[in-house]
């Protein structure tokens, strides 16, 4: 039997390695483009910790560079764990620069721990995929015809908040701003938060499948 070893399967898999047509919303990045930039701008020797929530699906499926990856997806059945795990992992591995990709609601649950990273000089880069809401709940509510705005949570500019806690920080709304913020961190690794404002118009592949039954 041929099974899944078909030309159609090969095209489907290799097609995911190509950059899609990104959604252009003023002041917000397509989360797929944000992941592509992170993957290409941050060196492979930087370890990665992935958080939980809707935004994690993009990183789980789209990071391509071979690197040390720890996925927090589903641990404790709750969001908000990844920054703490990343701090522990980095200390255990000699306090070398590493990064975590987390959602905004998740990061706000443990904002105080970023101050701990600043106090102890842990060069953690926190990339906040910020849709200003609980993304999973937002998209599930929308798919079921409920009011998705009940899951929105406006946030301050988290880059500025990070600076006030003693670290580095930036809030970015364009690809060029993200490139610049990453270059600044690499030039001077230190506790840093990059608040990446992302559009809500892009649904992850698992959510398209589960919530809308799409064959993608």
trRosetta pair geometry for C-beta under 8 A, 3 or more apart (Angstrom, degrees):
i j d omega theta_ij theta_ji phi_ij phi_ji
2 5 6.0 -131 179 64 68 83
2 6 5.9 63 151 -72 122 92
3 6 7.9 -159 91 -28 48 90
4 9 4.9 111 175 -98 79 162
5 9 6.9 -90 -114 55 13 141
6 9 4.7 100 57 5 80 100
6 10 7.1 -141 98 -4 45 86
7 10 5.5 -52 -148 36 35 114
7 11 6.4 35 154 -18 67 104
8 11 5.9 -54 -149 37 30 109
8 12 6.3 33 152 -23 63 107
9 12 5.5 -54 -147 34 32 115
9 13 6.4 25 158 -14 66 107
10 13 6.1 -61 -148 39 28 105
10 14 6.1 14 162 -7 67 113
11 14 6.2 -59 -135 46 27 101
11 15 5.8 38 161 -33 63 110
12 15 5.9 -55 -149 26 21 117
12 16 7.5 24 152 -23 54 100
13 16 6.2 -54 -167 21 35 110
13 17 7.9 33 142 -19 61 98
14 17 5.6 -46 -166 21 50 115
14 18 7.6 49 143 -20 67 98
15 18 5.8 -52 -163 25 46 113
16 61 7.4 -88 -174 162 135 100
16 62 7.7 -130 171 -106 99 69
17 64 6.6 87 -127 -107 86 148
19 22 7.5 -37 172 -40 98 99
19 33 7.7 56 -152 -103 108 77
19 36 6.3 54 -107 -122 101 162
20 32 6.3 2 39 123 114 156
22 30 4.0 -153 -164 18 99 156
22 32 6.5 -155 -111 72 92 106
22 33 4.7 26 -116 -49 146 125
23 30 4.6 135 46 -92 79 110
23 199 5.5 -109 103 67 129 160
23 201 5.2 -171 -179 90 160 121
23 202 5.4 -154 10 -58 138 104
24 30 7.5 -46 -68 -38 41 109
25 28 4.4 -13 89 59 110 109
25 30 7.9 126 14 -63 93 70
25 199 4.3 117 26 -96 141 126
25 201 6.2 145 -49 10 138 133
27 173 4.6 -38 -156 -169 52 133
27 197 6.3 -38 152 109 75 143
28 173 6.5 -43 -67 -153 30 83
28 197 5.0 -97 -111 129 68 93
28 198 5.8 76 -173 -177 95 15
28 199 4.2 118 127 -64 130 72
29 33 5.7 -126 -179 75 100 111
29 34 4.8 101 122 -58 139 103
29 172 7.5 17 -27 118 130 96
29 173 7.1 -171 -32 -167 84 34
29 174 7.1 149 -74 -124 95 16
29 175 6.6 121 -117 -65 115 65
29 178 6.9 38 -75 -38 157 139
29 196 6.0 -48 37 178 134 100
29 197 6.7 119 10 82 82 59
29 198 5.3 -50 69 -105 79 66
29 199 7.0 -138 83 -8 29 85
30 33 4.4 79 70 5 97 107
30 34 7.1 -167 89 -11 50 83
30 198 7.2 45 -170 -151 9 88
30 199 6.1 -18 -93 28 49 119
30 202 5.5 91 -150 -37 81 152
31 34 5.3 -49 -147 33 40 117
31 35 6.5 40 155 -19 68 101
31 55 6.3 -141 -142 -138 146 84
31 58 4.7 -112 135 -80 116 170
31 129 5.8 51 -127 -155 111 124
31 198 4.5 45 -70 -155 86 143
31 199 7.3 -125 -22 49 80 72
31 202 5.7 -157 27 80 96 134
31 204 8.0 -49 85 -75 140 87
32 35 5.9 -52 -152 34 32 110
32 36 6.5 35 149 -21 63 106
32 58 6.0 -133 -84 -148 57 116
32 62 6.1 -171 -141 -106 75 164
32 202 6.5 -126 -11 175 101 155
33 36 5.4 -51 -147 35 36 115
33 37 6.4 37 154 -19 67 103
33 175 6.2 -71 151 -90 126 112
34 37 5.9 -55 -151 35 30 110
34 38 6.4 31 152 -18 64 107
34 58 7.8 47 66 135 99 147
34 127 7.8 157 164 171 114 126
34 129 6.7 144 103 -112 154 95
34 178 6.4 -146 -127 -124 77 163
34 196 5.2 99 -137 171 141 150
34 198 6.2 -71 -14 -91 148 113
35 38 5.6 -54 -147 37 33 113
35 39 6.2 33 156 -22 66 108
35 58 5.1 -159 -40 145 143 104
35 59 5.6 -164 -119 -91 122 60
35 62 4.5 77 118 95 146 130
35 63 6.3 -105 -177 -64 108 68
35 101 7.7 40 -105 -132 86 159
36 39 5.9 -57 -148 35 27 112
36 40 6.4 11 160 -6 63 113
36 62 6.9 -71 -62 160 70 123
37 40 6.2 -68 -146 45 27 100
37 41 5.6 9 167 -8 69 120
37 175 6.2 -176 -73 -149 144 87
37 178 5.2 70 120 115 157 130
37 179 6.4 -105 -161 -71 124 74
37 182 7.2 -172 147 -14 102 152
38 41 6.3 -65 -129 44 21 99
38 42 5.7 -5 -178 4 64 119
38 63 7.7 -52 95 -102 108 96
38 99 7.6 -152 -164 116 116 154
38 101 7.1 63 175 -83 172 124
38 127 6.3 16 -105 -111 137 173
38 178 7.9 -72 -58 168 73 123
38 182 7.2 -171 -111 -97 57 142
39 42 7.1 -55 -120 44 13 92
39 62 7.4 -126 -35 130 144 84
39 63 5.2 176 -95 -133 118 66
39 64 5.8 69 -178 35 148 78
39 65 5.1 164 -173 -1 89 108
40 65 7.5 162 -80 -44 41 129
41 179 6.3 -165 -96 -127 146 66
41 182 4.5 57 133 124 141 153
41 183 7.3 -88 -168 -57 121 70
41 186 7.8 -134 158 -32 91 140
42 46 5.1 -77 167 52 107 145
42 99 6.2 -62 -145 6 159 147
42 125 7.8 -160 -114 76 134 157
42 182 6.4 -104 -62 -161 83 123
42 186 7.5 -165 -115 -74 62 116
43 46 5.5 108 70 -9 73 99
43 186 7.6 113 -10 -126 101 124
44 65 5.2 -133 -98 161 94 118
44 66 6.1 27 -153 78 128 66
44 67 4.8 -149 -161 -81 66 94
45 67 7.4 -138 -68 -129 11 96
45 96 7.8 -74 144 156 99 138
46 67 6.7 -12 72 -155 57 139
46 96 8.0 -151 -115 134 57 100
46 97 5.6 -46 -116 112 100 94
46 98 5.6 157 -172 -117 76 44
46 99 5.8 33 155 2 124 98
46 125 7.8 -3 -171 30 138 129
47 67 6.6 173 -114 160 36 102
47 68 4.2 -38 -115 81 90 111
47 69 7.4 179 -164 -78 70 31
47 70 7.2 25 172 0 111 100
47 89 6.6 -131 122 133 150 127
47 90 7.3 -170 59 -87 128 76
47 93 7.0 87 -16 59 151 166
47 96 7.6 95 4 89 106 106
47 98 4.1 -20 62 -126 90 116
47 99 7.6 173 87 31 52 56
48 59 7.8 -163 168 -178 131 126
48 63 6.9 171 126 -146 172 163
48 67 5.7 77 -2 107 109 127
48 68 7.0 160 25 88 68 58
48 69 4.8 -15 71 -110 103 74
48 70 7.3 -180 95 29 55 64
48 98 7.1 -159 -67 -171 28 88
48 99 5.9 -14 -110 73 67 83
48 100 7.4 138 -164 -98 53 37
48 101 7.0 5 -166 -4 101 100
49 69 7.7 155 -89 -161 30 54
49 70 4.8 -17 -110 70 77 99
49 71 7.8 166 -160 -88 53 24
49 72 6.4 43 177 -25 95 108
49 82 5.2 157 133 -167 111 95
49 85 5.6 169 -157 97 145 106
49 86 4.0 -139 26 -82 150 96
49 89 6.5 158 -67 29 127 149
49 98 7.1 58 -9 150 97 119
49 99 7.5 -158 29 106 74 41
49 100 4.3 -21 68 -109 101 89
49 101 7.6 -177 87 24 54 62
50 56 5.3 105 168 -146 105 100
50 59 5.0 -178 -120 106 118 135
50 60 6.1 114 178 -69 164 78
50 69 6.8 19 -13 -171 107 100
50 70 7.3 -170 22 92 72 49
50 71 4.6 -12 57 -118 114 70
50 72 6.2 -160 89 23 59 78
50 73 6.5 -10 109 -40 111 94
50 82 6.7 -98 120 -120 22 138
50 100 7.6 -177 -77 -156 19 66
50 101 5.7 -11 -117 58 64 100
51 55 7.5 22 72 79 108 105
51 56 5.6 -131 81 -81 62 114
51 72 5.5 -19 -129 59 35 125
51 73 7.8 88 128 -74 28 62
51 79 6.7 49 164 -152 109 82
51 80 7.8 64 -158 -45 119 13
51 81 7.0 153 -139 59 80 67
51 82 3.4 -95 -90 -15 82 146
51 83 7.8 4 -85 -28 117 66
51 100 6.7 74 -44 171 95 101
51 101 6.4 -130 9 97 92 57
51 102 3.9 84 -27 -113 149 72
51 103 6.2 -136 97 3 141 77
51 106 5.2 112 174 139 147 164
52 56 5.6 -48 -138 -23 19 151
52 72 5.8 -91 -41 106 87 95
52 73 5.4 135 -104 -121 76 49
52 74 6.7 157 -114 -33 119 32
52 75 7.4 -136 -57 38 127 75
52 78 7.1 129 66 115 159 30
52 79 4.5 -143 79 -104 108 66
52 80 7.7 -43 45 8 111 45
52 81 6.9 50 -3 30 116 99
52 82 7.1 -176 -4 -36 70 109
52 103 7.7 -67 82 8 51 117
52 106 6.6 155 57 -102 77 141
53 56 5.5 117 60 -8 60 101
53 79 4.9 41 -53 -104 105 128
53 103 4.4 -39 74 -17 158 147
53 105 7.4 148 -106 58 154 105
53 106 5.9 -127 -18 -42 139 126
53 134 7.5 -123 -138 -163 120 64
53 135 5.6 91 165 53 108 107
53 136 5.2 -127 -153 -27 67 111
54 57 6.3 -42 -174 9 47 112
54 103 7.4 81 49 -90 72 140
54 135 3.5 -120 45 119 127 114
54 136 4.4 -179 -40 -69 94 63
54 138 7.6 -78 -3 48 157 96
54 139 5.9 116 -110 14 150 133
54 204 6.1 -175 -176 0 79 126
54 207 6.4 18 -137 -52 102 143
55 58 6.1 -44 -173 21 53 111
55 59 7.4 39 142 -5 74 103
55 101 7.4 -139 132 150 111 99
55 102 7.8 77 85 162 134 22
55 103 4.7 154 24 -82 132 95
55 129 3.9 156 -162 90 145 140
55 131 7.2 -171 -70 -8 114 114
55 135 5.6 109 -35 31 84 163
55 198 7.4 123 -117 54 115 157
55 204 8.0 178 -113 -53 19 129
56 59 5.7 -60 -156 44 47 107
56 60 5.7 49 150 -26 78 110
56 71 7.8 106 -175 -152 124 96
56 73 5.6 163 142 -92 150 104
56 101 7.3 138 -110 105 64 104
56 103 7.5 -71 -37 -36 82 103
57 60 5.6 -55 -139 38 30 114
57 61 6.1 10 168 -4 66 114
57 204 3.5 72 94 -173 138 157
57 205 6.7 -161 161 43 122 72
57 206 5.1 -131 -131 26 138 115
57 207 6.8 -158 12 -15 170 95
58 61 6.6 -74 -149 45 21 95
58 62 5.5 -23 174 14 63 128
58 129 7.4 157 49 -131 134 161
58 204 5.8 -117 -55 -104 71 106
59 62 6.5 -74 -117 50 20 89
59 63 5.5 23 -170 -27 67 111
59 101 4.9 151 -77 84 155 153
60 63 7.5 -19 -105 19 7 101
60 71 6.7 62 -106 -121 100 133
60 73 6.7 27 -82 -51 137 149
61 204 7.4 142 16 -164 137 103
61 205 6.1 118 -106 30 177 127
61 206 7.9 -173 -45 -24 136 97
63 67 7.7 -77 166 39 125 113
63 69 7.1 144 101 -98 149 140
70 85 6.7 -145 120 143 134 124
70 86 7.8 174 66 -90 124 66
70 89 6.2 -153 9 -92 158 159
72 75 5.0 -74 -170 19 71 124
72 81 5.1 -171 -175 86 139 110
72 82 4.6 -148 16 -85 153 82
72 85 5.6 171 -85 23 124 159
74 77 6.7 0 -167 -88 58 46
75 78 7.9 -59 96 48 60 67
75 81 5.7 -101 85 75 117 165
75 85 8.0 91 61 -65 162 146
76 81 6.2 137 30 -61 130 144
78 81 6.9 104 90 -33 86 108
79 103 6.5 -40 -161 48 137 124
79 105 6.5 49 110 100 149 99
79 106 4.2 -105 164 -95 108 99
79 109 7.1 144 110 -3 87 148
80 105 7.7 -73 -69 124 94 72
80 106 4.6 -154 -75 -151 51 68
80 107 7.8 -153 -120 -46 65 17
80 109 3.6 -26 -131 66 130 152
80 110 5.9 132 -175 -15 90 104
81 84 6.1 -73 -170 45 53 108
81 85 5.8 46 145 -23 87 113
81 106 7.8 -60 15 -164 47 110
82 85 5.6 -60 -144 39 34 111
82 86 6.0 36 160 -24 70 107
82 100 5.0 151 144 -169 109 125
82 101 7.7 -59 153 68 159 43
82 102 4.9 -170 68 -89 132 109
82 106 6.7 35 24 153 106 135
83 86 5.6 -55 -146 35 31 114
83 87 6.5 34 156 -22 65 102
83 100 5.6 170 -93 86 56 163
83 102 6.1 -31 -46 -44 90 160
83 107 6.4 89 -35 -123 134 73
83 110 5.4 -172 62 90 124 128
83 113 5.7 139 118 91 119 130
83 114 6.8 -50 -177 -67 147 80
83 124 7.3 91 -154 161 83 147
83 126 5.9 6 -107 -108 111 123
84 87 5.8 -51 -151 31 33 111
84 88 6.6 29 153 -13 64 106
84 110 5.9 -93 -43 -171 102 164
84 113 5.6 -77 -83 -153 81 167
85 88 5.9 -60 -153 40 32 110
85 89 6.1 31 153 -20 68 109
85 100 7.9 131 71 -112 87 133
86 89 5.7 -55 -144 38 30 111
86 90 6.2 30 158 -21 65 107
86 98 6.2 -166 -169 110 99 121
86 99 7.6 -44 -153 146 142 16
86 100 4.1 -88 -58 -61 158 126
86 124 5.9 108 125 -138 117 122
86 126 7.9 154 72 -90 157 81
87 90 6.0 -57 -148 35 27 109
87 91 6.5 24 157 -16 63 107
87 113 6.6 -127 -19 167 153 115
87 116 7.1 34 -146 100 160 115
87 117 5.8 -121 -108 -83 117 101
87 122 5.8 48 -138 145 86 165
87 124 6.0 -42 -87 -67 73 150
88 91 6.0 -57 -148 36 30 108
88 92 6.3 28 156 -18 65 111
89 92 5.7 -61 -149 38 29 112
89 93 6.3 7 159 -3 66 114
89 98 6.9 -101 99 107 108 172
90 93 6.1 -71 -145 47 28 98
90 95 5.9 60 149 -119 90 38
90 96 6.6 -141 -154 54 84 54
90 97 7.9 -17 -138 -149 123 10
90 98 4.8 -147 -91 25 108 129
90 122 5.8 109 99 -167 137 108
90 123 7.5 -157 -175 59 144 68
90 124 6.1 -137 -10 -80 163 92
91 95 5.9 23 -111 -73 47 78
91 122 6.8 -50 -65 -113 88 122
93 96 5.9 -67 116 26 101 104
93 98 7.8 81 64 -47 134 137
95 121 7.7 36 -171 108 135 87
95 122 6.2 -114 -140 -123 93 69
95 123 7.0 96 168 16 79 92
96 123 7.5 -59 162 58 24 120
97 123 4.5 -59 -95 114 74 126
97 124 8.0 172 -147 -86 55 25
97 125 6.9 37 -171 -14 95 107
97 189 4.2 -85 -87 -146 127 146
98 123 7.6 113 20 94 59 82
98 124 6.4 -21 70 -117 80 65
98 125 7.1 -154 102 29 35 85
99 124 7.3 130 -107 -170 40 58
99 125 3.9 -31 -105 75 93 105
99 126 7.4 -180 -156 -77 71 22
99 127 6.0 36 178 -11 117 106
100 124 6.8 1 3 -174 107 105
100 125 7.3 169 23 88 62 58
100 126 5.5 -15 63 -115 99 65
100 127 6.9 -172 88 29 47 74
101 127 4.9 -23 -107 73 68 109
101 129 6.3 39 -179 -25 91 111
102 106 4.8 -129 179 93 101 125
102 107 4.8 120 112 -62 128 94
102 126 6.3 -31 28 -163 118 94
102 127 7.2 139 24 76 66 56
102 128 5.9 -32 78 -108 83 62
102 129 7.1 -173 89 19 29 83
103 106 4.3 91 59 10 86 110
103 107 6.8 -157 89 -9 42 87
103 128 7.1 50 174 -160 15 72
103 129 5.7 -46 -101 67 55 89
103 130 7.5 127 -167 -92 54 44
103 131 7.6 -37 -149 22 98 92
103 134 8.0 76 145 -130 144 45
103 135 6.1 -128 -133 7 138 118
104 107 5.9 -55 -143 36 29 108
104 108 6.4 30 158 -21 64 107
104 128 5.4 77 -87 176 66 114
104 129 7.3 -114 -30 84 77 45
104 130 4.1 78 -63 -121 123 79
104 131 6.9 -153 10 37 122 51
104 132 6.3 -12 64 -84 164 34
104 133 7.6 65 60 29 122 30
104 153 7.2 -173 110 82 116 109
104 155 5.2 -124 -179 -27 132 157
104 158 7.2 -153 -131 -38 93 145
104 195 7.7 57 -103 -143 103 92
105 108 5.9 -54 -148 34 31 112
105 109 7.0 43 152 -31 60 98
105 133 7.1 -30 -40 138 119 23
105 134 5.0 13 -19 -88 166 72
105 135 7.9 -159 14 -3 118 74
105 153 5.8 95 -88 45 100 147
106 109 6.0 -52 -165 16 33 115
106 110 7.9 -19 157 19 61 97
107 110 6.9 -88 -163 55 37 77
107 111 6.6 68 147 -79 73 73
107 114 8.0 35 -174 -45 97 126
107 126 6.4 113 -126 172 128 132
107 128 5.1 -54 -10 -108 159 114
107 158 7.0 43 111 -146 142 154
107 193 7.7 114 -174 -137 146 122
108 111 5.5 -4 -143 -43 42 111
108 153 7.8 -122 25 131 160 140
108 155 6.8 -134 -67 -117 132 120
110 113 4.4 -4 163 11 101 122
110 114 7.6 121 123 -23 76 78
111 114 5.8 -42 -170 17 48 113
111 115 7.7 48 140 -14 66 95
111 161 7.3 -48 -157 147 127 135
112 115 5.6 -46 -166 28 49 114
112 116 7.1 56 138 -21 68 97
113 116 5.0 -39 -156 27 49 120
113 117 6.8 55 146 -20 67 94
114 117 5.4 -45 -155 31 41 114
114 118 6.6 44 145 -19 66 101
114 124 7.8 -133 -128 83 72 126
114 126 6.6 -64 -105 -8 117 152
114 162 6.3 -82 156 -119 144 85
114 165 5.9 72 108 106 102 159
114 167 6.6 -85 164 -1 102 149
114 191 6.4 138 -173 177 78 123
114 193 6.5 1 -144 -55 149 120
115 118 5.3 -49 -150 35 38 115
115 119 6.3 42 150 -24 67 103
115 165 4.6 -111 -91 -168 84 119
115 166 6.9 84 -136 31 71 111
116 119 5.6 -51 -146 33 32 112
116 120 6.4 4 163 4 65 110
116 122 7.8 10 118 18 74 129
117 120 6.5 -72 -143 51 25 91
117 122 4.1 -90 -148 60 79 110
117 124 4.8 -69 -150 28 148 124
117 167 7.1 25 96 -81 102 137
117 191 4.2 139 122 -111 108 130
118 121 7.6 27 -175 -71 27 36
118 122 8.0 -64 -40 38 21 78
118 165 5.5 175 -7 132 158 91
118 166 3.9 117 172 85 141 110
118 167 4.6 -112 -91 -54 110 93
118 191 4.6 -116 -78 58 64 154
119 166 7.4 78 -62 76 55 154
121 190 7.5 -63 -150 -139 67 79
121 191 7.5 -134 -141 -22 25 103
122 191 6.0 60 73 -74 68 101
123 189 4.0 36 -164 150 137 102
123 190 5.6 -60 -119 -95 79 18
123 191 6.6 -121 -121 -53 28 48
123 192 7.9 9 -167 1 62 95
124 191 5.5 17 49 -118 81 71
124 192 7.5 -165 95 35 52 61
125 185 5.4 63 -104 -171 124 153
125 189 7.6 -78 -48 -141 104 83
125 192 5.1 -9 -115 67 69 103
125 194 7.0 9 -175 0 94 106
126 162 7.7 -172 53 -100 118 138
126 192 7.0 -170 28 95 70 52
126 193 4.7 -18 69 -109 108 73
126 194 7.2 178 89 27 56 63
127 194 5.2 -12 -114 65 67 105
127 196 6.2 16 -176 -8 87 123
128 158 5.6 11 35 74 160 157
128 193 6.3 19 -13 -171 115 97
128 194 6.9 -174 23 87 75 51
128 195 5.0 -15 62 -115 121 56
128 196 6.3 173 80 25 58 74
129 196 5.7 -23 -107 72 47 112
129 198 5.4 1 -171 -5 79 143
130 155 6.3 -102 -156 50 124 141
130 158 6.9 -176 -77 7 147 130
130 195 5.4 10 -13 -171 148 81
130 196 6.0 154 18 72 88 50
130 197 5.4 -45 80 -99 105 48
130 198 6.3 141 62 14 47 83
131 135 5.2 83 49 -85 140 104
131 138 7.3 -127 118 34 131 161
131 197 8.0 113 -92 -162 35 54
131 198 5.3 -51 -72 76 80 92
131 199 7.4 -1 -117 114 97 15
131 200 5.0 105 -163 -78 122 85
132 152 6.1 23 125 -163 87 87
132 153 6.2 -153 176 75 60 54
132 154 5.5 11 -165 -110 120 41
132 155 5.6 -144 -115 10 79 91
132 197 7.7 11 -28 -136 101 88
133 137 7.7 -128 157 67 97 94
133 138 4.8 60 133 -57 137 137
133 151 5.1 73 -178 125 109 79
133 152 4.1 -52 -95 -114 112 50
133 153 5.5 140 -107 19 40 72
133 200 7.2 25 35 -93 135 130
134 137 4.2 21 109 31 115 116
134 138 6.1 157 81 -26 60 88
134 151 4.4 -99 56 -171 95 99
134 152 8.0 -123 19 -74 68 20
134 153 6.6 68 -27 -5 77 117
135 138 5.4 -55 -141 33 30 116
135 139 6.3 16 167 -10 67 107
135 151 7.9 162 -64 141 10 126
135 200 7.4 -162 -124 -121 88 90
136 139 6.5 -65 -150 40 25 99
136 140 6.1 19 157 -14 64 114
137 140 5.8 -57 -139 42 30 109
137 141 6.0 32 161 -21 66 109
137 148 8.0 149 125 -145 69 71
137 150 7.9 -90 141 94 118 87
137 151 3.9 -177 103 -119 107 140
138 141 6.2 -62 -152 36 22 108
138 142 6.4 19 154 -17 61 111
138 148 4.7 65 -161 -169 68 104
138 151 4.1 -150 -70 90 69 131
138 152 6.8 75 -99 -65 119 67
138 200 6.6 -80 137 -146 145 128
139 142 5.5 -51 -143 37 34 113
139 143 6.3 36 157 -21 65 105
139 148 7.3 48 -69 -128 23 128
139 200 7.9 -165 -70 -170 90 95
139 203 6.0 131 -139 -122 136 101
139 207 5.4 4 135 -171 147 147
139 211 6.4 -121 144 -43 98 173
140 143 5.8 -54 -148 35 30 111
140 144 6.4 12 158 -5 64 112
140 207 8.0 -108 -66 -142 68 110
140 211 6.3 -135 -109 -108 56 126
141 144 6.1 -71 -148 46 28 100
141 146 4.0 -87 -163 78 84 109
141 147 6.5 -41 163 73 129 34
141 148 4.5 157 88 -93 114 63
141 150 6.7 -165 -140 50 168 104
141 151 5.9 175 7 -12 141 128
142 145 7.9 49 -178 -63 28 19
142 146 7.4 -83 -58 60 23 68
142 148 4.2 6 -61 -62 91 133
143 207 7.8 -147 -50 176 143 95
143 211 3.8 -94 -109 177 167 115
143 212 6.1 -121 -131 -62 114 77
146 150 7.5 -55 144 26 105 128
147 150 5.1 84 99 -17 100 104
148 151 5.8 -56 -173 34 60 108
148 152 7.5 72 134 -38 74 94
149 152 5.2 -34 -157 5 54 121
155 158 6.3 -6 147 -48 125 101
155 195 7.8 -155 110 -149 128 131
156 160 6.9 -90 146 65 106 112
156 161 5.9 109 94 -50 119 117
157 160 4.4 58 94 11 107 111
157 161 6.9 171 94 -13 56 85
157 171 4.2 -80 -156 -40 99 152
157 195 6.1 178 -167 58 58 159
158 161 5.0 -47 -145 36 44 119
158 162 6.3 52 153 -25 69 98
158 169 6.9 -133 124 -160 59 126
158 171 6.6 123 45 -87 63 98
158 193 5.3 -97 136 141 100 136
158 195 3.8 140 51 -80 98 126
159 162 5.7 -50 -152 31 31 113
159 163 6.8 33 149 -19 62 102
159 169 3.5 156 -168 155 59 93
159 170 4.2 -102 -139 78 147 5
159 171 4.1 -138 13 -37 122 68
159 172 7.7 98 -49 -22 145 68
159 181 7.8 -89 -116 -129 138 136
159 193 5.8 -160 -101 95 49 90
159 194 6.5 24 -90 -124 106 35
159 195 4.7 -115 -30 11 85 107
160 163 5.6 -50 -152 33 36 114
160 164 6.6 37 150 -20 66 103
160 169 6.2 -152 -43 108 17 134
160 171 6.8 -28 -15 -20 85 117
161 164 5.7 -55 -153 34 33 112
161 165 6.7 26 151 -15 65 107
161 169 7.0 -164 59 -156 53 168
161 193 7.2 -28 75 66 89 153
162 165 5.8 -62 -152 38 34 108
162 167 4.7 -63 170 75 92 110
162 168 6.6 -10 127 91 121 31
162 169 3.2 146 67 -75 116 131
162 191 7.4 -155 -170 132 107 90
162 192 6.6 76 156 -158 148 36
162 193 3.6 -173 -64 27 148 115
163 166 7.9 124 -178 -9 30 8
163 167 6.7 -101 -89 74 32 57
163 168 6.9 13 -89 -146 76 22
163 169 4.5 -115 -37 36 82 117
166 191 7.4 38 100 69 82 128
167 190 6.2 177 -151 131 77 98
167 191 3.7 -86 -116 100 126 95
167 192 5.7 -163 160 -81 111 38
167 193 6.7 87 99 -4 133 86
168 184 7.0 -172 -179 128 140 113
168 185 6.6 169 97 -96 148 78
168 188 7.3 137 -65 96 150 107
168 190 5.3 104 -10 79 114 109
168 191 6.9 156 23 90 76 50
168 192 3.8 -20 74 -105 103 95
168 193 7.6 175 94 25 59 54
169 192 6.2 -179 -73 -157 48 65
169 193 4.7 5 -116 59 97 85
169 194 7.3 -177 -151 -77 53 40
169 195 7.3 32 -174 -10 97 98
170 177 7.2 -169 156 169 125 97
170 180 7.7 -157 -168 98 167 93
170 181 4.0 -143 64 -114 149 121
170 184 7.2 106 -32 52 139 144
170 192 7.9 5 7 -176 85 105
170 193 7.9 -174 33 95 49 59
170 194 5.4 -2 63 -120 90 75
170 195 7.1 -151 102 30 45 77
171 194 7.9 156 -95 -166 27 50
171 195 4.1 -21 -111 69 76 116
171 197 6.9 46 179 -30 92 104
172 177 3.8 172 -142 116 94 112
172 178 4.6 129 145 -70 157 66
172 180 7.9 166 -109 55 123 93
172 181 5.4 -106 -55 -11 131 142
172 194 6.2 0 2 -175 118 97
172 195 6.9 158 19 79 65 58
172 196 5.5 -17 65 -108 101 63
172 197 7.0 -159 87 15 49 81
173 177 6.1 39 40 39 54 153
173 197 5.0 -4 -102 48 77 124
174 177 4.6 97 56 5 81 103
174 178 7.2 -145 94 -6 44 85
175 178 5.6 -57 -151 35 35 111
175 179 6.4 38 152 -20 68 102
176 179 5.6 -49 -149 34 35 113
176 180 6.4 34 153 -19 65 106
177 180 5.7 -55 -148 37 32 113
177 181 6.3 32 154 -20 66 106
178 181 5.8 -53 -144 36 32 110
178 182 6.4 30 157 -17 64 107
178 194 7.1 91 -133 173 73 135
178 196 6.3 40 -102 -112 116 109
179 182 6.1 -62 -151 38 27 108
179 183 6.3 26 154 -19 64 109
180 183 5.7 -56 -148 36 30 111
180 184 6.4 33 153 -22 64 105
181 184 5.7 -52 -151 32 32 114
181 185 6.7 32 152 -17 63 102
181 194 4.8 120 140 -119 141 120
182 185 5.7 -52 -152 35 35 111
182 186 6.4 31 153 -16 67 107
182 194 7.2 0 -67 -76 68 163
183 186 5.7 -56 -145 40 32 110
183 187 6.3 37 154 -23 65 106
184 187 5.8 -54 -149 33 29 113
184 188 6.9 -32 169 36 63 95
185 188 7.1 -96 -150 67 24 60
185 189 6.2 50 169 -104 72 54
185 190 7.6 -134 -141 38 71 66
185 192 4.9 -140 -108 56 111 168
185 194 7.4 -74 -40 -46 137 120
186 189 6.9 12 -127 -64 27 84
189 192 7.9 -109 -153 -5 46 123
198 202 7.7 -78 168 43 105 115
199 202 5.8 83 87 1 105 94
203 207 4.9 -118 179 90 99 118
203 208 5.1 124 112 -63 117 87
203 211 7.6 -109 -169 55 138 131
203 212 7.7 66 125 0 162 131
204 207 4.8 85 60 13 83 104
204 208 6.9 -145 95 -9 41 88
205 208 5.6 -54 -145 34 32 113
205 209 6.4 28 157 -17 65 105
205 216 5.6 -137 -141 107 88 113
206 209 5.7 -59 -151 38 33 109
206 210 5.8 14 161 -8 71 113
207 210 5.9 -57 -128 47 32 100
207 211 5.0 2 -178 6 72 121
207 212 7.7 51 140 4 65 94
208 211 7.0 -46 -103 50 14 91
208 212 5.5 -42 -160 46 51 115
208 214 4.4 -43 157 46 96 131
208 216 5.3 -1 107 34 136 138
209 212 7.5 -20 -56 57 4 72
209 213 7.1 32 -169 -122 41 17
209 214 5.9 -93 -87 62 45 73
209 215 7.7 72 -115 -99 86 27
209 216 6.4 -130 -65 46 87 86
